Amino acid sequence: MKIILALGNPGDKYTYTRHNAGFLVIDQLAAEQDAQFSNKPKFFADIAEISHPKAPGNVLLVKPTTYYNEVGIAARALMDFYKLTLDDLLIIHDDTALDFGKIRVRKGGESAGNNGLKSLHRHIGSDFWHIRIGTDNLLRRQIGDVDFVLSKFNADERTILRDWTIPESIKLTEAFLNGTIEPLSIKL
């Protein structure tokens, strides 16, 4: 079994916010697989299951319901229940240190101030694969980090997300499931 866990905040009011870039990716992945999310309170998450020929068992697409700063609780509950290792886990999240239109893949690393990653590091450690979706732009310097990550993508950014960022991120989830993922940085 493999887990693809996105960082984000639950609720419709956060749907197109920068912090929910990861949720947008796995929502699209679930839609492409005709998978439906259902609430699983014991895992503190909404979960959809998909199958993949190279992943033994099912693949869980996970959207924690704990809010962004406590996503590690959901990750720990899932890993303990299914007896998984960090190699079975892929995290997808926004990154304000990367320009919008950039995606970076890496294993391990520091939190760089990202509270979702801090929560994961506290609960499960840091040696997992993650897809970092760049969200930075000039607005961040005008309104500050807290308001920026909770601000919504503008219409042009949503088009780029739909046409490039989300499809590229889905290709990277495929590489993870195939066991061919490697560190890289790509940009629009």
C-alpha positions in Angstrom: 0.0 0.0 0.0 1.1 3.5 -0.8 -0.2 6.8 0.6 -0.3 10.1 -1.3 -1.1 12.8 1.3 -1.8 16.4 0.5 -1.4 19.3 2.8 -4.3 21.7 3.0 -7.2 22.9 5.0 -10.7 21.3 5.0 -13.8 23.2 3.9 -15.0 24.9 0.8 -13.8 28.4 1.8 -10.2 27.1 1.5 -10.6 25.3 -1.9 -8.6 27.6 -4.1 -6.2 29.0 -1.5 -2.5 28.6 -1.9 -2.2 26.3 1.1 -4.6 23.9 -0.7 -2.5 23.4 -3.8 -1.8 19.8 -2.8 -5.6 19.1 -2.3 -6.2 20.4 -5.9 -3.7 17.8 -7.2 -5.2 14.8 -5.4 -8.8 16.0 -6.1 -7.9 15.9 -9.8 -6.1 12.5 -9.5 -9.2 11.1 -7.7 -11.5 12.5 -10.4 -9.4 10.9 -13.2 -9.7 7.5 -11.4 -13.4 8.0 -10.6 -12.6 7.7 -6.9 -14.7 9.4 -4.3 -13.4 10.8 -1.0 -15.1 9.6 2.2 -14.6 10.9 5.7 -12.6 8.5 7.9 -12.6 10.0 11.4 -10.2 7.4 12.9 -7.6 8.6 10.4 -8.5 12.3 10.8 -8.9 12.5 7.0 -11.0 12.3 3.9 -9.7 9.3 1.9 -10.2 8.0 -1.6 -8.8 4.6 -2.8 -7.3 4.0 -6.2 -5.4 1.0 -7.6 -2.1 1.0 -9.4 -0.4 -1.9 -11.1 3.0 -1.3 -9.5 1.7 -0.5 -6.0 0.8 -3.6 -4.0 -2.7 -3.1 -2.4 -4.5 0.1 -2.9 -3.2 3.6 -3.0 -4.8 6.0 -0.5 -5.3 9.6 -1.5 -5.5 11.5 1.8 -6.7 15.0 2.6 -6.3 15.5 6.4 -9.2 17.1 8.2 -7.0 18.4 11.0 -6.1 21.6 9.3 -2.7 22.4 7.8 -0.7 22.8 11.0 -1.6 19.3 12.4 -1.4 17.1 9.3 1.1 14.9 11.0 -1.7 13.4 13.2 -3.4 11.9 10.1 -0.1 10.7 8.7 0.8 9.0 12.0 -2.6 7.3 12.3 -2.4 5.9 8.8 1.1 4.7 9.0 0.5 3.0 12.3 -2.7 1.3 11.2 -1.3 0.0 7.9 2.2 -0.6 9.3 3.9 1.6 6.6 7.3 3.1 6.3 8.2 6.6 5.1 9.1 5.0 1.7 5.3 4.3 1.3 4.4 8.0 1.7 4.4 10.9 -0.8 3.5 14.4 0.5 2.2 17.1 -1.9 2.2 20.7 -0.6 2.5 24.4 -1.4 5.8 26.1 -1.0 6.1 29.9 -0.6 9.9 29.7 -1.1 9.4 28.6 -4.7 8.1 30.9 -7.4 4.6 30.2 -8.8 5.0 27.9 -11.8 7.8 25.9 -10.3 7.7 22.3 -8.9 10.4 20.6 -6.9 10.7 17.0 -5.8 12.9 15.9 -3.0 13.2 13.3 -0.2 13.8 14.6 3.3 14.9 18.1 4.1 14.0 20.8 6.5 10.6 22.3 7.1 11.8 25.8 6.0 9.1 27.3 8.3 6.2 25.3 6.7 4.0 24.4 9.7 2.5 21.4 7.9 6.0 20.0 7.4 6.9 20.8 11.0 3.8 18.7 12.1 4.9 15.8 9.8 8.4 15.9 11.1 7.2 15.9 14.7 4.8 12.9 14.2 6.6 10.7 11.6 10.1 12.1 10.8 11.3 13.9 7.7 12.7 11.2 5.3 9.7 11.1 3.0 9.3 12.1 -0.7 7.5 15.3 -1.3 6.3 17.4 -4.3 6.6 21.1 -3.5 4.3 23.3 -5.6 5.6 26.9 -5.8 3.1 29.6 -4.9 5.3 32.7 -4.4 4.6 36.0 -6.1 4.8 39.7 -5.4 1.5 39.6 -3.4 3.3 37.8 -0.6 5.6 40.7 0.1 2.6 43.1 0.2 0.3 41.1 2.6 2.7 38.8 4.6 3.0 35.1 4.7 -0.1 34.2 6.9 -2.5 36.1 4.7 -0.8 35.0 1.6 -1.1 31.2 2.1 -4.8 31.7 2.9 -5.3 33.9 -0.2 -7.0 32.5 -3.3 -5.2 31.9 -6.6 -6.2 34.5 -9.1 -7.8 33.5 -12.4 -4.5 33.4 -14.4 -2.9 31.2 -11.7 -5.9 28.9 -11.7 -5.5 28.4 -15.4 -1.8 27.6 -15.0 -2.6 25.2 -12.2 -5.3 23.4 -14.3 -3.2 23.3 -17.5 0.3 22.7 -16.2 1.0 22.4 -12.5 -1.7 19.8 -11.6 -1.0 17.5 -14.7 2.8 17.7 -14.0 2.3 16.9 -10.3 0.1 13.9 -11.3 2.9 12.6 -13.5 5.2 12.9 -10.5 2.8 10.8 -8.4 2.9 8.2 -11.1 6.7 8.2 -10.9 6.4 7.7 -7.1 4.0 4.8 -7.6 6.3 3.2 -10.2 9.3 3.5 -8.0 11.1 5.8 -10.4 10.7 9.1 -8.5 13.9 11.2 -8.2 14.9 14.7 -7.1 14.1 17.3 -9.7 13.1 20.9 -10.2 10.9 21.9 -13.2 9.2 25.2 -14.1 6.6 26.5 -16.5 
